[in-house]
Amino acid sequence: MDPQYYIRLEDKFGAHNYKPLDVVLHRGQGVWVWDVEGKKYMDCLSAYSAVNQGHCHPKIMSTMIGQSRKLTLTSRAFRNDQLGLLYQEICVLTNSHKVLPMNSGAEAVETVIKAVRKWGYKVKGVAKDRAEIIVCENNFHGRTITIVGFSTNESSRDGFGPFTPGFKIIPFGDISALEAAITPNTVAFMVEPIQGEAGVIIPPPGFLKEAKSICEKNNVVLILDEIQTGLGRTGKLLAEQHDGIEADLTLIGKALSGGFYPISAVLSNKEVMDVLRPGEHGSTFGGNPLACAVARTALKVLIEENMIENAAAMGEYFLSKLLQIKNSHIKEVRGKGLMLAVEFIPGIGGARRYCEALMTQGLLCKETHDNIIRFTPPLVITKQEIDWAMERIEKVLTIK
Ligand SMILES: *Cc1c(COP(=O)(O)O)cnc(C)c1O
């Protein structure tokens, strides 16, 4: 089928809130996807890290089909036989005490904001409606009104006000700014361990550890948004493990279902979650048996098939190869595990053109801002597949 047919349909009948590459995908398996004309591509985006386990993983698929035949949605008005098992498995795996399931990442963020505010009033003793949450410049936590209200990206915010008050913004990775921003009304500091949408920005070494100790000292809840960095992407189950810390609250989503079904979760170490009482928060689809069953298998294959170790080893190999590219417009090549980026000197605007050129070579990736390309293939990628990718990347990115 002619891809232009589908592109025209999308453009005519759909909202234009995305600017996708003009490749119309039809089928996927592992790191590979095929378009409607049967052309094969390597997926180096993995749906923004939601497909860490690879496209259409057979075991997750089989759970999806099996559970669909049994029971899909009960609402939380009743219990189901998958939710408790998912809770237990997540808690054992991540050393958490409590779990709250939602659907999208943004909903997990909204949930955590509600929980820490309530904790601030009920436990910490902050005066009514005075709670403050500290976040970082260039953050990405989702797209709701409250969340874009504390974004520093103009296109995320412009035209959407008025916004929710109660947020303070500090530079990412700046410990003294964090210390200075804390007041008696501060309930939480929310941060990504590595900023994904900002372009794989890694904070200075020791930042998370120091942030954790400052939060502890000031009775401030540390929230790590691991929706993108979590579940193996950086070569550890959670990125916080690189720094040897445990956040009070951790957000996961994206790869929690291996790309099959929207599910996210708030993981709680501190008993912040206990402030939420029946009737105060919820979601019709949150914690449904289909999502839970799929997530259980998605977590299981991540561990059993050594995808996290593979991400660490293959990430190191991929990074070493990217570092060898000769192009005077490259400002920096960086990453951790299979969360990698090539940043170009600003103003050249080349990232999109490179992505389009890579697409014609059979490799799909997406620019973030106009000067950064992110490489985040599924964690099942092999050395041979990286070599295949590097042949194309080297050809397109090298400037003699
Ligand atoms: C993708 C992402 C979100 C939002 O997740 P959605 O499922 O798109 O709502 C939040 N935080 C981070 C770090 C993300 O990468």
The ligand as a MOL file (V3000), in Angstrom:
LIG
                    3D

  0  0  0     0  0            999 V3000
M  V30 BEGIN CTAB
M  V30 COUNTS 15 15 0 0 0
M  V30 BEGIN ATOM
M  V30 1 C 7.6320 10.0720 28.6480 0
M  V30 2 C 7.9110 10.6820 29.9620 0
M  V30 3 C 6.8610 11.1130 30.7990 0
M  V30 4 C 5.4110 11.1210 30.3680 0
M  V30 5 O 4.9290 9.8730 30.0420 0
M  V30 6 P 3.5700 9.7500 29.1650 0
M  V30 7 O 3.2570 8.2860 29.2170 0
M  V30 8 O 3.9270 10.2220 27.7840 0
M  V30 9 O 2.5580 10.6000 29.8090 0
M  V30 10 C 7.2010 11.6020 32.0450 0
M  V30 11 N 8.4740 11.6720 32.4420 0
M  V30 12 C 9.4990 11.2630 31.6690 0
M  V30 13 C 10.8980 11.3540 32.1760 0
M  V30 14 C 9.2580 10.7810 30.3880 0
M  V30 15 O 10.2680 10.4160 29.5980 0
M  V30 END ATOM
M  V30 BEGIN BOND
M  V30 1 1 1 2
M  V30 2 1 2 3
M  V30 3 2 2 14
M  V30 4 1 3 4
M  V30 5 2 3 10
M  V30 6 1 4 5
M  V30 7 1 5 6
M  V30 8 2 6 7
M  V30 9 1 6 8
M  V30 10 1 6 9
M  V30 11 1 10 11
M  V30 12 2 11 12
M  V30 13 1 12 13
M  V30 14 1 12 14
M  V30 15 1 14 15
M  V30 END BOND
M  V30 END CTAB
M  END
